[in-house]
Amino acid sequence: MKRNVILSVIDQGGLSAFNFSVNVILIRVLTPENYGLYSLLFALGLTATSIQNALINTPLSVRWSRSNYIEKIKLESSLSLVNTFFLIIVFILSLLLSSYLSEDNTLTVAIALYITSVPAREFIKSRFFSKVLVQQVINLDVIFVLLSALLIFLSYFLYGTVNLISALMSIAVAGYTSAFYGKASLKMKVDGQIRTNDLLKEYVTIWQESRWSLVGVVTTELQNRGYIFIVSLFFGNATLALLQAGRVIYGPLNLLTAAWGKVSTPYLSGLFFNSQLRAFQKYLLIAGSGFILFNLIFGIILYTAWPYLEPLIYGGKYSDIAIVVFLWAVVTVLIQVRSTGSVGVQAMNCFKPLAFATIYGSLVSGIVLLSVCLINQPIWAIFSLLSGEMIALFYIVIVIKKYINEQSDEKLIKGENS
């Protein structure tokens, strides 16, 4: 297990370094308005993936470890079908949105392809993660990173610069290529003999749980990325670019948390449902403490190197970037600790309580964000995330304690009866 976690973190570290490099390049070469648009599209891709996680990827991870071979075939076949419908819907909605954002037909297509490529690749990775085939995930991500870098370099070599369209198309083509490679590498193929109606019936049982996960995802997105759309709408893409430019530095840290969660969800689910409660709690505690320590070390390094990093990354384009970077440092720690707890609750199959945690968090976050708009101080929009994460984390801790106590009581009763 430790080896898989380490490999997953290394993989996400490389992927994070690539995303960070792309963002730094785009910050330097694009206008603040165009970089703000790219930040908006990047957020939309992540939002699509979060919804996919609720409907498809998380049910796959949670159910896989406790399913037999036949059940696994039905599960994977059903979720593959649902994912196909999901990608079609994402592409259509992306086309409609991109036609609203731009009158350039080429940019419209590039936006739709880019947004859809994110969940297309993520589903294949999720299938590998559920089977604990971390090396295959690494292979897929290496193809994605190398091909993206090659296409971006070719764009620069041919045209002397990298514009928004070439960046989006390069990443999209690399995403689809790696996804097709991953699908071809999967050893367990979906069962084509099972009728579509039977697969949809199979998903109905999954939906009873994933609907609450979907509610949680929607409210989490409102809490974590709602400010992106509000700031863009009320203050413009240039102001959004300032906020997102400050967050870029911490992007790799959040991706590392996501990598840990993908590997740990099936493992934690097995611990909880086998009543290994002490190991379950210890694993979560070590992970949360590790993320806090890692952020502290990262913050010290960032503070020390800031006089050299600021001109290198931002080139003097954003005057208030230092305070924005500091605020994101605090928010990032809270997001990672809350995410650790969320993974624990998902592993316990308690999606409804998790949904309420994010509902309460998003309500508080929305109130703070509304206040920011009223006082016309867009930089303080970051406080909407800070407040929402604190509320959600508090509720999640209560949920974990409650369900561990209930599981412990059940174990004690079974022991007495036997």
N, C-alpha and C positions, 0 to 999 in steps of 0.2 A: 504493500500500500504506500509506504513512504517513497519507494522508487517512482511509483506512478505520479504521486503528488509533485515530486522534484522535477520529473520530466515535463509534467504539465506546466509547472511554473516557468521552467526554462523555455518551453515553447511559447507561452504567453509573453515572456520577457522579450524574446526575439520579435514577436508580432507587435508588441507594444513599442519597441524601439523603431520598428518600421513605420507604424502609425505616427509616432512622434516626429520622425524625420520628414514624413510627408506634410504634416501640419506646419513644421518649421519652414519648409520650402514654400508652402502656399502663403504663409504669413509674410514671407519676404517678397514674393513675386506678384501676389494678387493685391488689388485694392482692398481696403477694409470692408467695402460693400460686398465684393465678390467672396472674400473670405468669410464674411458673415453668412452669405448664402450657402457656402460649402458646409459651415458649421450646422446650419439648419438641416441640410440634407443628411449629414452624418448622424444627427440626432434622430431623424426620421428612420434611417436604416436601423439604428439601435432600438427604436420604438417598435418597428416591425418584428425584430428579433425577440423582444421582450414578450410581445403578444404570442408569437410562435412558441416561446418557451412555456407559456401558461397552457396553451392548447395542445401542444405536441411534445416538445422536448422534455419537459419536467415529468409528465406522466410516463414517458418512456423510461427515464432514469429511475423513477421511484418504483415502477412495477416490474422492471426487468429482473432485478435480483431475486424476486420471490415468485417468478413464473417458471413453469416447466417448458420443455422444448416446444410442444404444440402451442401452448399459450403465447410463447415468444413469437412464433410465426404469425399468429393472428394479430398480436399486438403491433408488430412491426409493419405488417401489411396494412392494417387499418390506419395507422398513423401516417404511413407513406401516402395513402390515398387522400387523407385529410390535408396533408401538407401540399399536395399537388393543387388542390382547390385553393388553399391559402395563398400560394405563390401567384396564381392567376389573379386572385382578388387584389393582392398587393401591387401587381404590375398595372392593372387597370386603374386603381386609385392613384398610383404614382404618375401615370400618364395624365390623368385629369388635373392633378395638383401641379405638375410641371408645366402644363399648358397655361395654367393661371399665373405661375411665377415668371414665365418667359414666353416671348413671342417667337424666339428662335427655335425652329423645328429640330435642329440638330441637338441643341441643349435640352430640349424637351425629352427626346429619346434617350439621351445620355443620363438624364436624371432618373428616368423610369428604370433603365437597365441597372444603374448603380444601386438604387434602393432595393430592388428585388434580388440582386446578387448577394446581399448580406444574409437574409434568411435562407437562401438557397444553399449556401455553403455551410451555414450553421446547423442545418438539419443533418447533413452528412456527418459533421463532427459529433453531433449528439449521439448518433447511432454508434459511432466508434467508442465514445466515452462510456455509453451504457454497457458495452462489452469489455470495457477496461483495455481497449486497444489504443493506448496513448501514443505508441510509436507511429501508428497510421495517421493519427491527428497531426503529429509533427511533420510527417511526409507531406500531408495535404497543405499545411501552412507554409512549408518551405517552397513548394511550387507556387503558391499564391504570392508570397513576398518576392521571390526571384523574378517571376513573370511581370508583376506590377512594376518593379524597379526597372526591368528591361524596357517595358513599354513607355514608361515615363522618360527614361533616358533617350529612347528613340525619338520621342516627341521633341525633346530639347535639342537633340542633334539635328533633326530635320527642319525645325521651325525657329530655333534659337531661343525658345522660351517654353514654359509650361503654363497653359491657360486652364480655365476651369473645365472646359469640355474634354480636353485631352487627359486631364487627371481623372475625371469621372469614368471615362471610357476605359482607360488603362486598368483601373482598379476593378471595374465591372467584368472585363474580359478575363482577367486573372482569376476573379472569384468564380465565374462559371467554369473555367477550365479546371481549376482545382476541385470543384464540386463533382464534375463528371469523372475525374480521375478517382476521387474517393468512392463514388457510387460503383464504379467498375471494380474496385478493390474489395468491396464488401463480400464476405464469404457466405453469409446467410442471405439469400435472395428472398424477396417477398413472394408469397405464394399466389401465383396467377390463377390458380384453380378455384380460389375462394371467390364467391360472387360478391359484386359490389354492395348489394343490399346487406349481405352478411357482415361485410366489413364496416358498414355504417352503423349496423346494430351493435357491433362490438364497441364502436366509439361512443355510443349512447351511455354505456356504463362508465366510460372514462369521463364523459362530460359532467356527470354528477359531481365529480371532484374538481375537474379543471375549470368549471364555471366560476368557482370561488377563487381559484388561482387567477383567472382572467380579471375578475374584479380587483384583486390585489395588484395585478400588473398595471391596469389602467390607472388606479389611484397612485401607484408608485411612480408611473410615468408623469402624472400630473405634478407629483411632489418633486421629482428629480429633474424633469425637463420641461415642465410647464412654463418656467421663466423664459425659456428660449423663445417660445412662440409669443409670449406676452411682451417681452422686451423688443423683439423684432417688430411686432405690430405697433407698439406705442412709442418706441424710441428709435427704430430703424436698425438696419443691418450693421451699420458702422459701430453703434453702441454694443450690439450683440457680439461683434467681433472682439471688442475689448474684453468682455466677460469670458468668452470662449478661449481667447488667446491666453488668458491667465490660467484657465483650467487645463490647457494642453499639457503642461508639465506633469500633472497628476494622472493623466490618462493611463499611462503604463501601470500605475499602482492599482487602479480599479480593474484593469484587465487581469492582473495577477489574482485578484480576489475572485473574479469570475472563473478563472482557470481552476482555482482551488475548489470552488463550488461544484463544478462539473464532475470532477473526480470524486469529491467527498459525498455528494448526495446519495449515490447507490450504497456506498460504504456505511454512512450514518444510518440509512434506512435499515440495512441489515442488522446493525447493532441494536437499534431501538426495538425492532419487531422480534428480535431474539432475546429481548430483556437484558441486554448487556448495558445497563443504564449508567454505571460508573464510567465505563469506557466511552460511552456516548458523551457524557458531560465533560470528561477529561479532554476528549478530542476537540470539542467546541471551545473550551477554555484556553487550551494551548494555542489554537488557531487565532482566536480573538486577541490574546496577549501578544502573539507574534506579529500580527498586523499593526498593533499600537507601537511596538518597539521598532518595527521597520519604518513606520512613518516618522517616528522621532529621529532616527538616524538620518533618514532622507531629508528631513527639515533642517537639521544641523548642517548637512553638506550643502544644501541649497542656499542657506543663509550665508555660508562662508564663500561660496562661489558666485553669489549674485552679481557683484560688480563686473564680473567677466561674462556671465551668462546673459544678462539683460541686453547689452548691445549685440551680442552674437545671435540671440534668438529673435529679438523684437526690433532691433535696428532703430530704436528711438521713435517708432510709429505711435506708441501708446503711452501717453504721459502718466496715467494713473495705474500703470500695470503692477507696481510693487504692492500696493494695498490690496489689489484684486488677487494677486498670487497668495498673499498671506491669508486672506479670508478662505480661499479654496483649500489651504492646508488644513484648517480646522474642520471644514466640511468633509474633506476626504477621509479623515480618521473616523468620523461618525458613520459615514457611508459604509466603510469597510467592516466596522464592528457590527453595524445593523445587518449588513449582508451576511455576515457569519451566522448571526442568530436566525435570519430568514431561511438559510440553507438547513439549519437544524429543524425548524418548524416544518419545512417542506418534507424533509426526510421522515418526520413523524406522521406525514399524510394529513396534517391539520391545516388545510388551505383556507377554511372559513375564518378561523381566528387570525390567521396571517392577513387575510383581506381586510379585516376590521382594523388591524394595526396600521395598515397603509391608508385606510379611509380616514382615520383620526389624524394621521400625519399630514395627509394631503389637505385636509380642512384647515389645519393650523397654517400650513405652508401657503395656502390660497389667501388667507386673511392677511398674512404678512406681505405677500406679493401685491395685493390690492392697496395696502397702505403705502408701499414703495411707489406705486404709480401715482397715488394721490399727492405725495410730497415731492414727486418729480426727482427722485434720486435713484437712477437705474442701477448704480453699482451695488446698492444695498439689497438688490434682489437676491443676492447670495444668502442673505439671512433667512429667506423663505425656506431654503433647503436646510439650513442649520436647525431651525425650529422644528420643521417637519421630521427630520431624522431623529431628533431627540425624543419626540413623542412616540414615534414608531418603535424605537429601540426599547424604551421603557415598557411598552405594551408587550413586545416580543419576549422580553425577559420573564414577564409574568406568565405568559402562555407556556414557555418551556418548563418553568418550575411546576406549573399546574399539571401538565400532561405527564411529566416524569413521575410526579407523585402518584398519579392515577395508575400508571403502568406498574409502578413499584408495589402498590396495593394489590393489583391484580396478581402479580407474581407471588406475593405473600399468601394470598387466598388459595391459589392453585397449589402452593407448597403444602399448606395445611390440609387441603382435601386429599392430596396424594399420600 
